[in-house]
Structures are given as structure tokens and as C-alpha cells.
Amino acid sequence: MVMATAKRVGLDSDALTFLVEAMSGEYDPATDSSTVAAERLAMYRVFLYADHPLYLTPTVKRQYEAITVDRRRLLHWEVHRFLICDALGNVAPDPGDERIAYLRSLHSGLDDCRIAAEAEQSGLTLLLSRDDRFFNNLNPVLNGLRIERPSVYWESLRVPRGSQPRIRPAPGNPLAAATWWGW
């Protein structure tokens, strides 16, 4: 097992999709529901302002590779390939059928249980997700891992207002002129 260190933050498939959609250059939070917009905005701000990398587990990678719409699948692949690290490298070790079975006894989503077990095994300390059932069911039993919403994590970073992001959209990128993501 990889030793957990501070700021090893992973994304579930919803958090990844929120990041991909916010980065698309076509996203406008004003056209979104307030609760979803808050999570997409927080996910993008975490990417721009946090001083640590983000990680994906093999199950999240498998989930986005199964997206049937070519353009959406390609956008997920590009964000993952160029901007997000692999939590377990290229090979997905078996997180243990016993661990997954135990997590399944508490939560019905098989892929969620695989993601949690892979995140534990890779030493992630935090997994970002919008799925309330996922974190309510599994947080009490996870080993060295906590699941929380992107908006909760963004707030916990306590980035001072007016701070410059660690990463900025390049000139010519539609997001370079957008103001909705600034802090």
C-alpha cells in the first residue's frame, strides 16, 4: 500500500466531468442550476488554485473510456492525459475482493466501491464527489481517505480573495477572458 501524504486528492467520475465541462470554454454558470454550478465552479477553482496535483483511479478512467459520445470521451481523455495524474499508474492492482465486498455491504454502487478501494490503496487522502450517498455510506469506514464535495474542499483551501491562480488559461483560450472562475 502507498503511504498517504497530505494533499493526495482524487476525483470520481462526476468530479472529473464537472472539471471537463467547466474547462470546455462553452460553459456558462449562469445557465446552470445553482447547486450544480457551485460544484463545477469549485472543481475548476480547485484545479486552478490548489498547489497539488489531482488523481484518477483506474475505475474512473474505465468509466470515462466507456462514454459513447466521441467528443465527450475525447475531452475527458485530454484532460486526464495532460492535466491529471494516475493514482495507481497504468496497472490497476486488485484492491481486494474482500474490501470491495465489505464496502458493497454498505453502499450499492459497485464502481463507487471499487473507486473507494482503489483510492485507499493508492494512498489518496481525499476523493472529490458530488454523490451524497457515496460519502454518507462510506466515509465512516474508509481507511485514511475522506470523500467530500468539490465545493466543501474548495472552501477548506481558504484561498484569499484576489489571489492569482497557480494555473491560468492561455491567451486565446475562451476561459482567459471569462470572469466567472476568478477569485
C-alpha positions, 0 to 999 in steps of 0.5 A: 500500500502507498503511504498517504501524504497530505494533499493526495486528492482524487476525483470520481467520475462526476468530479472529473466531468464537472472539471471537463465541462467547466474547462470546455470554454462553452460553459456558462454558470449562469445557465446552470442550476445553482447547486450544480454550478457551485460544484463545477465552479469549485472543481475548476477553482480547485484545479486552478488554485490548489498547489497539488496535483489531482488523481484518477483511479483506474475505475474512473478512467474505465468509466470515462473510456466507456462514454459513447459520445466521441467528443465527450470521451475525447475531452475527458481523455485530454484532460486526464492525459495532460492535466491529471495524474494516475493514482495507481499508474497504468496497472490497476492492482486488485484492491481486494475482493474482500474490501470491495465486498465489505464496502458493497455491504454498505453502499450499492454502487459497485464502481463507487466501491471499487473507486473507494478501494482503489483510492485507499490503496493508492494512498489518496487522502481525499476523493472529490464527489458530488454523490451524497450517498457515496460519502454518507455510506462510506466515509465512516469506514474508509481507511485514511481517505475522506470523500467530500464535495468539490465545493466543501474542499474548495472552501477548506483551501481558504484561498484569499480573495484576489489571489492569482491562480497557480494555473491560468488559461492561455491567451486565446483560450475562451476561459482567459477572458471569462470572469466567472472562475476568478477569485 
